[in-house]
Amino acid sequence: MATQANSVPHPILVEVDPFIPADQQKGLHNRWHPDIPAYATVKPGQVFKLQCVDWTGAQIGNNDFSDDIRNVDLTKVHNLSGPIAVEGAEPGDCLVVDILDVTPFEKMPWGYTGIFELENGGGLFAKEFKSKAAKAIWDFKGVYATSRHIPGVRFAGVSHPGLIGTAPSAELLATWNERERGLISKDPTAVPALAFAPEIKGAYIGQDLDPEVIKKIASEGARTIPGREHGGNCDIKNLSRGSRCYFPVFIEGANLSVGDLHFSQGDGEMSFCGAIEMAGVITLSTSVIKGGVEKFALKQPIFMPSPVDPLYSSKLIFEGISVDIHGDGKQYDMDATVAYKQAALNAIAYLMKIGYTREQAYLLLSAAPIESHVGALVDSPNACVTLALPLGIFEHDILPKEEGLQKIDFGQCAIRSDGVV
């Protein structure tokens, strides 16, 4: 007979409501700074849970227009749960983080993928497409996702945190801000922006702190938008349940934070809001390797991917080279980003032949578990990158045939209420 003896549930160290704005809740923050105190402390080996809001902090709704994507306030992102201190962690150590599970909230079994405006966030093809807001809502049924806005596809998610990392030291924070401000200075009016400098507007620290401390954090704190030496917003889709992460420690306690949970994502997360963004619960366990930074030459995190992956063995692979074939034809020298963009544009053009709109294809390649690989970076002048589209996610045959491709009307994703795309 089952008993309650020795049946102790894993503690939830940060509790949130996914339907309440992040800046009205405790245990959240949207800047990186060493002066943000730990919200909770764990012992090495302890299993614990963190509840997470979606990355925008409840700015996006389950509806059929993309006005909320158009109007999103990017000074308020990303909303992270924590920080969580680990007993015994010291600068120079390696913090080992085991990702044990990542699940959506039962009361919020949906997520979204968005195309951001050129002038507000951008994305991989913001300039090429002169992007206007669009989105797809995805419904979760067990491990599977479907969308009323992108019919004809169904795929298993590889749920993971898009953003996870340790707190920077004061010295590292200063280095980040100096080098990113230097980049911004090269073209302060660039659209999309080249980087995001510290910004007091929208900064939020969900703890009761001295107002002067909060002011200091807001004025100096690094934005959470890019990944950096500590981890951060790396958007690695294979960091799902069963993954292990090795992070450098920069301050006492390490101060681990996590958020930006994804139900699924393709390699590249190309539309900026390109995963299936969700709110949910992540289960973690940590340990500390003393002196790990020196032992492992740990300049940036090391990851072991999840042993759990959807079995999509049959794929249609699109090649891209570092020539702007879809644009002005310019030749680039071994530029893997250009090659990736060409592979993605080839895939988008193909999906449009099947009947998807450009917006639907862009969102699908961002959200579905596509894989991208560097084929070659040695054959001057053309880098070669591939993008693999799983055939098993489609409800219809998409393979090339002598008679051509069958075109189906899949409607359109959620666009702005004024109809502009």
N, C-alpha and C positions, 0 to 999 in steps of 0.2 A: 504494500500500500504506500502510495506517495505521501511524503510528509514535508512540512515546511522547514524542518531542521536542516541546517546547512544549505538551504536554498535561498541564497541572498542575491537579489537582482543587482545587475550592474548599475551604478549610480548615474543619474543624468545631471551633469555638472552645469550645463547651460540649458535653460528651458525658455522657449520662445513660442509665439503664436504667428503662424505664417500669414495671417490675414491682418495683422496690425503693423503699421509702419515701423521700420527698424529703429528709428530715432525716438521711439516711445518705449523701448524695451531695454532691459539690463543684460549685461554679459556680451554685448556686441561692440565692435569698433570698426572704423573704416579708414584708418591710417596706421602706418607702421612707425613705431617710436619706442625707444627703450624705457621711457618714463611711464608707459601704460602699465600699471601694476597687474599682477596675475589675478584673475577673477576666481581661480580655484587652483589647488595644488594636489598632485597625485604622486604616489610612490611608484618607482619602477616596477613593472609587471602588473600593475593594477589595470583592470579593464574598466573603461568608462564610456559614457555616451555624451554627445553634444548635439543639441537640436540647432538647426540652421535655417534662417530665412533664405529666400532666394537672393541672388546677388544684388538686385536693385532695392531690396527691402520693401517688397509688396507694392511696387509701382506699376506692375503689369497685371492685367485682368484676363480672365477667361471669357473672351468676347470675340466678335467678328470684325473689329476694326483695329487698325494699328496706330491710332492717335496716341495711345499711351507710350508706344515705342518712339514715336516722333518727339514726344514731349518729355522723355525721361530726363531726370536731373542726374547727370553723371558725376557731380561733385559729391554725391551721397553714396557712391559705390567704392569697393565691394563691402558688404556687411559680413564681418567675420565673427565667429563665436570664439570666445576666449579673452585674453590669453590664459593658457594652462601651464603652470610651472611644474617642472619635474624635479623632485627632490634629488639632490646630489649632482645635478647638471651644472657644469662650469664652463666658462669660455675655453675653447680649444677641444672640448669633448665632442663626441658624435652622439646626437640624439637619434635613436632608432625608433621609428613609429610603424607599428603594424596596423594596417587598415583592415579591420575585421568584418565590417559590414557597412553598406550605404543604402538607405531605403527612403522612399518618399513618405511624407506624413499620410496616415490612413485617411485623414479628413481632407487631404488635398491631392487626389490621385491624378494630377495633370501637371504639365509643364509647358514651356513655350520656347520657340526659336525665333529670333528677330533679325531683320535687316535694318541697320541703323542709318539715319540720315547722313549724307556727306558732311553736313555742317555740325553734326552732333554725334560723334562717335566714329562714324565711318565704317571701315571693314576692308577686307582684302581688295574688293573691286569697287570701293566707294567712288574713286575717280572715273574708272572705266564706265560704270553704270550710272554715274551721277545719282547715287543712291537716294531713294526715298523710302520711307518706313514701310515695312511689311512684316507680317509674322504668321506663324503657324502654331496653333494649340495642339498639343499631343495628349491623348488619353492613355493612362497606364492600366493595363490588364495583366497582372502578374509581372512577368519579365518583359512583356511585349508593349510596344508603343504603336498607336495609329493616330492619324490626324484627319479631321474633316476638311482641313485646308490643303492637304496633299493626299488625295485619294490614291488607292492602288498600291500602297506600300504598308508593310507590317514587319517590324524587326525587333529582335531582342536587344535590350539595353545593356551597356557595360557601365553601370553606375559608379561614379567616382567623384572625389572633390576636385574641382577645377583649381582651387587655391588652398595651399597648405604650406606653412613655413614657420620658422623661428623668428624671434624679434632681433632686429639689428642692434649692434652697439652704437653709441653716439658717434664714434669715428666712422663706422660703416655708413650710417645714415647721412653724415656730412658728405661722404664720398658719392653716394647716390645722387644727392641733391646737386652737388657741384657738376657732375658729369652730365646729368640730364638737363640742367639749366644751360650748360654749354651747348648741348644739341639744339635746344629750343632757340638759342640766340642766333643760330645759323639761318633760321627762317621763322621768326616769331608769329607770322600770320599764316603759316602753313595750314591747309585744310585737306585732310584731317591733321590735327596737331602732331608734331614730331615726338612730343613727350608731354607729360603732365606734371607741372611743378607743384610744390605744396600749395594748398588752397584752404584758407580758413572757412570759406563758405562751404557748407555741407558737411564739415568735419563733425564726427560724432564719437564720443567715448562713453559707453553705457555704464559708467560707474560714478559714484559720488566722490568727486575729487575736488581739491582746492581749485577755484576758478583760474588762478594764475598757472597752475599745472596744465589745465585743459587748454588755456590760451597758448602755452608753449607747444603743446602737442599739435594743436591745430595749425600753428604757424610754421612748424618745422617738419611735421609728420609726412613721410613719403606716401604718395598715392599708391593704391593697391593694384593699379591696372597692369603693370608688367611683372614678369618673373625676374628675379634677381639672384644674387649669390646665396641667399637664405632659403630659396625655394620660391614661394609666392605663387603668382598666377601663371603657372606653367601649362595648364590645360592638357595634361597627358592622359589620354583616355584609358590606358591600360592600368592605371592606379586604382583598380577596383578592389573588391573584397579579396583578401588574401595577399595584397601587395605589402611590400616592406620598403620603407623610406629611410635613408641615412642623411640626416641634416647636420650641418655644422652648427655649433652652439657659440653664440656671441656674447650672451649676458648670463648672469646667475639665474638658474632655473630654466633657461632656454626660452620660456614663454612661447609655447606653441599656439598658433591660431589656425582656424580652418573655416572654409565656407565655399560659396559658389558651387554648390552641389549640382551635378549633371546626371540625368538619367541615361543619356547617350551622347556621343559626339563622334564626328569624323576627324581624322588626323588633319590638323590645320585650323579647325574651328573658324572657317574662313569669313563668316559674315559678322564677326565681332561678338554679337550675341548668338554665337553659332552652335552652341550645344543645345540639348533639350534642358533648359534651365529649370531647376526645381528647388523647393524647400523640402527639408527632410531631416533624417537622423543619421549620424555617423558614429560607429563604434570603433574605439581605438585602444591600443595598449602601447606602452613605451618602455624603453630601457636605455641605459647610458653606457657608452664605451669611452672610458677615460682616455684622453689624449688622442681621440679618433681623428681629429683634423690632421695631425702630423702623421699618424699611422697610415691613413688612406689617401693622403694628398687631397684632402676634401675641400677644394676651392668652391665647389658647387655641389648640390645634393646628388646622391647616387640612388637609383631605384631598382627594385626587383618587381617586375610586373605581376599581375594577378595570374594564377593558374586557371582562372575561370574566364572563358571567352566564348562568344557565340560561334557555332560551327558553320561558317559560311565559306565552304571550300571553293565553290565555283564563282569566279569573278570576271568581270570585263575590265581590262586594264587600259587606261588612257595614258599615252606618253606625252611629255612636254619637254621642250628644249629651251635654252636661253636665247630665244629669238622672239620678238614680239609679233608673232604671226597674226594674232587677232587685233593688232593695233597698227602701228606705223611701220612694222617690219624691221625695226632696229635690231642690230646684232649686239648682244651683251657678252661680256667675257666671264664665262663660268659662273653665272649668277643663278643659284639654285632657287631663289625666290621667283625670278622670272619664269624658270622652268616649271615650278609648281603651279604658278598662275596659268600658264599655257595648258598644262594637263587638265586643270580644273575647268578652264574655258572650253576645252575640247569636250569634256564630259557634259557641261551645261548645254552646249550646242547639240549634242547627241540626244539628251533628254528632251530638248525642245522639239526634235523630230518625232518623238514619241507622243507629244501632246502637252507636256508640262510647260507652264510659262517660265520665263527666265527667273522670276522671283521664286516660284516653287522649286525649280531645279537648284538654285543657289541655297535655299533653306534646307533642302533634302541632303545635299552634299555636306552641309555643315553638321546636320543632326545625326545622320545614319552612320553606322560603324564602317565607314570607308577607311582604307589604309593607303598611306602614301610612303614611298620609299625613294631614297636617292639611288638612282641607277649608276651614275658615274659622275665624278668631279675631276676627271683627269684628261678627258679628250677635248683639248682646246679647239674651238672656243666655246663649245656647247656643253653645259651641264645638262644632265638628263635626270628627270624626276618622273615617277609614275604615280598614278592615282587609281586605286582598285575599287570598283563598284560591285558589291556582292549581288549576285543574281537572285539569291534566295529571298531578298527583301521585297521583291516585286510579285504582285498577283498575276502578272501577265508576262509573256515572253518578250524580252527586249534585245535578243541576240540579232546581229546583222544577218539578213537573208537576201537571196538573189532578187526577190521581188520588192525589197526595201522594207521599211519599218511601218508597222500599223500605227496610225495616229489616232489617239483617243482624246476626247474632250474631258479634261480633269478640272475644269473650272479655273478658279484663281484662289490664291491664299488670301488672308485677311490684309487688306490695304487701308490706306487713309480714308476717312469718311468723305474727303473731297475728291476721291477717285484718282489722285495723282500717284503714279508709279514711276 
